[in-house]
Amino acid sequence: MNEERIMSVLLSPHVSEKSALSADKNNQHVFRVISDAKKSEIKQAVEKLFDVKVAEVNTISMKGKRKNFGKRPGKRSDWKKAVVTLESGNDINFGGFS
């Protein structure tokens, strides 16, 4: 795989109450990824950036919400998230928060 492509796959960690509980209970972390990312690319990116071993990757395409922007109806952009399950004994620490 192309090194630049792997480094651009992960956009940000997706932090929510549900993802925090999942990280504590099941050793899973949720990331926002580019929309055309493949599971193998996501796995390589997480292993390279965080120096951990990935057991499994699940992806979900999220549909953007319909919202009103002022008086105009609109729609937020669609996006993709990846739920990454780490092998036991591995953990990702996001700036001191776990």
Summary of the structure (lengths in Angstrom):
residues: 98
radius of gyration: 15.0
end to end distance: 30.6
largest distance: 51.1
contacts: 242
relative contact order: 0.23
helix: 30%
strand: 38%
